[in-house]
Amino acid sequence: MYRTSLIPILFLAACSQSDPAETDLTAPTPPVVSAEAAPDQPALPELTQAWVATGFSAPEGVATADGVLYISNVAGEGGAKDGEGWISRLSMDGEILEEKWVEGLNAPKGLGIRDGKLFVSDYDAYHVIDLQSGEIDNTYPVEGAGFLNDIAVWQGGVYLSDSGSARVFQIDVNGYKEWLADERLGGVNGLWPDGDRLLIATMDSGSLLETRGARDLTEIASGMENADGIAVLDNGSYLVSSWPGQIWHVSTDGETTELHNTADDTIYQNDLTRVGDMIIVPNWQPGTVTAWRIGD
């Protein structure tokens, strides 16, 4: 997800999405994304489009539980407290189960699920929503927040990035605390759990970082400006999205290769998330969610 200073260029198209959400499964030949590896590098992964669900309004974040995909819709402006945002529920086949499952949010982005609760970042606050009832249990404003963004559940805790202040918070159903602050976290965005590591993507330097605890931060790769979502592949390499329209492959030794670029088509690649053998990517513009199957 991008920050407030970039928002004005995005919303005319994002806010125009008003038709009921639907899924396009009619393409006779699904698009395939692949690229050739350098001679001294292993083969790059291949992504085959499985489905595209349409009709969202600035979709940004993804979480999953019990075969259901939860998608955040910013709807209004990404930094506006306008009550226009909502959460959608989709099946793993892209069927819209409930277009507006929870409404009345401001600018919901990152999502994470723990113990039957959905944690939702919402610009300068986060919500705790009960998955069974769809009711908001609590909302916690975060003091000094600049632009709250992604959420990840890691080692039993829930973590929240703040793109505007280069910090990561630890949050729960009772409140929050600052967990990690570092100048290298400028424009911190995506968070992803991977065993004893928490992976972190930043927008300013376009870095993929790892931490094994507060005050421990190591760079894996850089140069992927506006980095957003993160996925770990079976061979230990990574996929990283950059929200203006790129999907990158990062090798285990930090070599970056652009696999996919839809910037010229105004298709954004937001919170890229792996679910089983699928990669789920909300596309803030044009208001779609795309699912890719991972191949060799």
C-alpha positions as CSV (number, residue, x, y, z in Angstrom):
1,M,0.0,0.0,0.0
2,Y,1.2,3.5,-0.7
3,R,1.2,6.6,1.6
4,T,-0.9,9.7,1.8
5,S,1.3,11.8,-0.5
6,L,0.7,9.5,-3.4
7,I,-3.1,9.0,-2.9
8,P,-4.6,11.8,-5.1
9,I,-3.5,10.2,-8.4
10,L,-5.4,7.0,-7.5
11,F,-8.9,7.6,-6.4
12,L,-10.9,8.8,-9.4
13,A,-10.7,5.3,-10.8
14,A,-10.8,3.5,-7.5
15,C,-13.9,5.2,-6.3
16,S,-15.8,4.6,-9.5
17,Q,-16.2,0.9,-8.8
18,S,-19.9,0.6,-8.0
19,D,-21.1,-2.6,-9.8
20,P,-21.7,-5.7,-7.7
21,A,-18.6,-7.8,-7.3
22,E,-18.3,-10.7,-9.7
23,T,-15.8,-13.2,-10.9
24,D,-14.5,-13.5,-14.5
25,L,-13.7,-17.2,-15.2
26,T,-14.3,-17.1,-18.9
27,A,-10.9,-16.5,-20.3
28,P,-10.1,-19.4,-22.7
29,T,-6.3,-19.1,-22.3
30,P,-5.3,-17.9,-18.8
31,P,-2.4,-15.5,-18.8
32,V,1.0,-16.9,-17.7
33,V,3.7,-14.8,-16.1
34,S,7.3,-16.0,-16.4
35,A,10.8,-14.8,-17.1
36,E,14.1,-16.4,-18.0
37,A,16.7,-16.7,-15.2
38,A,20.2,-15.5,-15.6
39,P,22.6,-18.3,-16.7
40,D,24.0,-18.9,-13.2
41,Q,20.6,-18.8,-11.5
42,P,17.9,-21.5,-10.9
43,A,14.8,-21.4,-13.0
44,L,12.2,-18.7,-12.1
45,P,8.7,-19.5,-11.0
46,E,5.8,-19.4,-13.4
47,L,2.5,-17.9,-12.4
48,T,-0.7,-18.9,-14.3
49,Q,-3.8,-16.8,-13.8
50,A,-6.6,-18.8,-12.1
51,W,-9.3,-16.2,-11.8
52,V,-10.0,-12.5,-11.6
53,A,-12.8,-11.2,-9.3
54,T,-14.1,-7.7,-10.3
55,G,-16.2,-4.9,-8.8
56,F,-14.2,-4.0,-5.7
57,S,-13.4,-0.4,-4.6
58,A,-9.7,0.0,-4.0
59,P,-9.0,-3.5,-2.6
60,E,-5.8,-3.6,-0.7
61,G,-5.3,-6.4,1.9
62,V,-5.8,-10.1,2.2
63,A,-6.3,-12.6,5.0
64,T,-7.6,-16.1,5.0
65,A,-9.3,-18.6,7.4
66,D,-11.3,-21.8,6.8
67,G,-11.3,-21.5,3.1
68,V,-12.5,-17.9,3.0
69,L,-10.5,-14.9,1.7
70,Y,-11.1,-11.6,3.5
71,I,-10.4,-8.5,1.3
72,S,-10.2,-4.9,2.5
73,N,-11.8,-2.2,0.4
74,V,-10.5,1.3,1.0
75,A,-13.3,2.7,-1.1
76,G,-12.7,6.4,-0.3
77,E,-9.3,8.0,0.1
78,G,-6.5,6.0,1.6
79,G,-5.9,8.6,4.3
80,A,-9.5,9.8,4.8
81,K,-11.6,9.1,7.9
82,D,-14.8,8.9,5.9
83,G,-16.5,5.7,7.0
84,E,-16.6,4.4,3.4
85,G,-14.4,1.3,3.7
86,W,-15.5,-2.3,4.1
87,I,-14.4,-5.9,4.2
88,S,-15.4,-8.5,1.5
89,R,-15.6,-12.3,1.8
90,L,-14.6,-14.5,-1.2
91,S,-14.3,-18.2,-1.7
92,M,-10.9,-19.7,-2.9
93,D,-12.5,-20.0,-6.3
94,G,-13.1,-16.2,-6.5
95,E,-16.8,-16.4,-5.8
96,I,-18.1,-13.4,-3.9
97,L,-19.6,-14.8,-0.6
98,E,-20.4,-11.4,0.9
99,E,-19.5,-8.1,-0.8
100,K,-19.8,-5.9,2.3
101,W,-19.4,-8.2,5.3
102,V,-18.3,-5.4,7.6
103,E,-19.0,-1.8,6.6
104,G,-18.4,1.7,8.1
105,L,-14.6,1.5,8.2
106,N,-12.4,4.4,7.1
107,A,-9.5,3.2,4.9
108,P,-8.9,-0.5,5.8
109,K,-5.7,-2.0,4.5
110,G,-3.8,-4.8,6.2
111,L,-5.6,-7.8,7.7
112,G,-4.5,-10.6,10.0
113,I,-6.4,-13.4,11.8
114,R,-5.7,-14.9,15.3
115,D,-7.9,-16.8,17.7
116,G,-11.1,-16.1,15.8
117,K,-10.5,-12.4,15.5
118,L,-9.7,-10.3,12.4
119,F,-7.3,-7.4,13.0
120,V,-7.7,-4.6,10.5
121,S,-5.4,-1.6,10.1
122,D,-7.4,1.6,9.4
123,Y,-5.0,4.6,8.7
124,D,-4.4,5.7,12.3
125,A,-6.2,3.0,14.3
126,Y,-6.8,-0.8,14.2
127,H,-10.0,-2.8,14.7
128,V,-10.6,-6.1,16.3
129,I,-13.5,-7.9,14.5
130,D,-15.1,-11.2,15.6
131,L,-15.1,-13.6,12.7
132,Q,-18.3,-15.4,13.8
133,S,-20.5,-12.4,14.3
134,G,-18.8,-9.8,12.0
135,E,-19.1,-7.3,14.9
136,I,-16.3,-4.9,15.8
137,D,-15.2,-5.8,19.3
138,N,-12.8,-2.8,19.8
139,T,-11.1,0.0,17.9
140,Y,-7.7,1.3,19.1
141,P,-6.3,4.6,17.9
142,V,-2.5,4.4,17.6
143,E,-0.8,7.5,19.0
144,G,1.5,9.2,16.6
145,A,0.6,6.9,13.7
146,G,1.5,8.2,10.3
147,F,-0.1,5.6,7.9
148,L,-0.9,2.2,9.4
149,N,-0.6,-0.4,6.7
150,D,0.0,-4.2,6.8
151,I,-0.6,-6.8,9.5
152,A,1.0,-10.2,10.1
153,V,0.5,-12.9,12.7
154,W,3.9,-14.2,13.7
155,Q,5.0,-16.5,16.6
156,G,1.7,-16.0,18.3
157,G,1.8,-12.2,18.1
158,V,0.1,-9.7,15.8
159,Y,2.3,-7.1,14.1
160,L,1.3,-3.8,12.4
161,S,3.4,-1.6,10.1
162,D,3.3,2.2,10.1
163,S,4.5,3.5,6.7
164,G,4.5,7.0,7.9
165,S,6.8,6.7,10.9
166,A,9.1,3.8,10.1
167,R,7.8,1.6,12.9
168,V,6.3,-1.8,13.6
169,F,3.8,-2.2,16.5
170,Q,2.8,-5.3,18.3
171,I,-0.9,-5.3,18.8
172,D,-3.6,-7.5,20.4
173,V,-7.2,-7.5,21.6
174,N,-6.2,-5.2,24.6
175,G,-3.9,-2.6,23.0
176,Y,-0.6,-2.1,21.4
177,K,3.1,-1.2,21.9
178,E,5.9,0.0,19.7
179,W,8.0,-3.1,18.8
180,L,10.6,-2.0,16.2
181,A,11.7,1.4,15.0
182,D,14.6,1.9,12.5
183,E,15.5,4.4,9.8
184,R,15.8,1.5,7.4
185,L,12.1,1.0,7.8
186,G,11.3,4.1,5.7
187,G,7.9,3.5,4.1
188,V,7.6,0.1,5.8
189,N,4.8,-1.8,4.2
190,G,4.4,-5.6,3.9
191,L,4.9,-8.0,6.7
192,W,5.0,-11.8,6.3
193,P,5.8,-14.6,8.9
194,D,8.3,-17.2,7.9
195,G,9.3,-19.5,10.7
196,D,11.6,-17.7,13.1
197,R,11.7,-14.7,10.8
198,L,9.4,-11.8,10.2
199,L,9.9,-10.6,6.6
200,I,9.4,-6.9,6.0
201,A,9.0,-4.9,2.7
202,T,9.7,-1.2,2.5
203,M,8.6,1.4,-0.1
204,D,11.4,4.0,0.2
205,S,14.4,1.8,-0.6
206,G,12.3,-1.0,-2.0
207,S,14.0,-3.5,0.4
208,L,13.1,-7.0,1.6
209,L,14.3,-7.3,5.2
210,E,14.1,-9.9,7.9
211,T,14.0,-9.7,11.6
212,R,14.2,-12.4,14.3
213,G,13.2,-10.0,17.1
214,A,13.2,-6.3,18.0
215,R,16.4,-4.4,17.2
216,D,17.5,-7.2,14.8
217,L,17.2,-6.2,11.1
218,T,18.9,-7.7,8.0
219,E,18.5,-6.7,4.4
220,I,17.9,-9.6,1.9
221,A,17.4,-7.5,-1.3
222,S,16.7,-4.0,-2.4
223,G,15.8,-1.8,-5.4
224,M,12.1,-2.8,-5.6
225,E,10.7,0.6,-5.1
226,N,7.2,0.8,-3.5
227,A,7.4,-2.8,-2.3
228,D,4.2,-4.1,-0.9
229,G,3.3,-7.8,-0.5
230,I,5.6,-10.8,0.2
231,A,5.4,-14.5,-0.4
232,V,7.9,-17.3,0.3
233,L,8.2,-20.0,-2.3
234,D,9.0,-23.7,-1.6
235,N,12.6,-23.4,-2.7
236,G,13.2,-20.5,-0.2
237,S,13.1,-17.7,-2.8
238,Y,10.5,-14.9,-2.6
239,L,7.9,-13.0,-4.6
240,V,7.5,-9.3,-3.8
241,S,4.9,-7.0,-5.3
242,S,5.4,-3.2,-5.8
243,W,2.0,-1.6,-5.8
244,P,2.4,0.5,-9.0
245,G,2.3,-2.7,-11.0
246,Q,5.3,-5.0,-10.5
247,I,5.8,-8.5,-9.3
248,W,9.4,-9.4,-8.5
249,H,11.2,-12.6,-7.9
250,V,14.0,-12.5,-5.2
251,S,16.4,-15.4,-5.2
252,T,17.9,-16.9,-2.1
253,D,21.0,-14.9,-2.6
254,G,19.1,-11.6,-3.0
255,E,19.1,-11.4,-6.8
256,T,15.9,-9.5,-8.0
257,T,14.1,-10.2,-11.3
258,E,11.0,-8.5,-12.6
259,L,8.4,-11.2,-13.5
260,H,5.4,-9.0,-14.3
261,N,4.8,-5.3,-14.9
262,T,1.3,-3.9,-15.4
263,A,2.1,-0.3,-14.6
264,D,1.3,0.9,-18.1
265,D,-2.0,-0.8,-17.9
266,T,-2.8,0.9,-14.6
267,I,-3.2,-2.4,-12.8
268,Y,-1.7,-2.2,-9.3
269,Q,-0.2,-5.1,-7.5
270,N,-0.9,-4.6,-3.8
271,D,-0.8,-7.0,-0.9
272,L,0.5,-10.1,-2.7
273,T,-0.2,-13.1,-0.4
274,R,0.4,-16.8,-0.7
275,V,-2.4,-19.2,0.2
276,G,-1.4,-22.8,-0.5
277,D,-0.4,-23.1,-4.2
278,M,-2.1,-19.8,-5.0
279,I,-0.9,-16.2,-5.0
280,I,-3.7,-13.7,-4.2
281,V,-3.2,-10.1,-5.3
282,P,-5.7,-7.2,-4.7
283,N,-5.4,-4.7,-7.5
284,W,-6.4,-1.2,-6.0
285,Q,-6.9,-0.2,-9.6
286,P,-8.9,-1.3,-11.5
287,G,-10.7,-2.7,-8.5
288,T,-10.1,-6.4,-8.9
289,V,-8.6,-9.3,-7.1
290,T,-6.3,-11.7,-9.1
291,A,-5.4,-15.3,-8.2
292,W,-2.3,-17.0,-9.7
293,R,-1.2,-20.6,-9.5
294,I,2.4,-21.2,-8.7
295,G,4.4,-23.4,-11.2
296,D,8.0,-24.2,-11.9
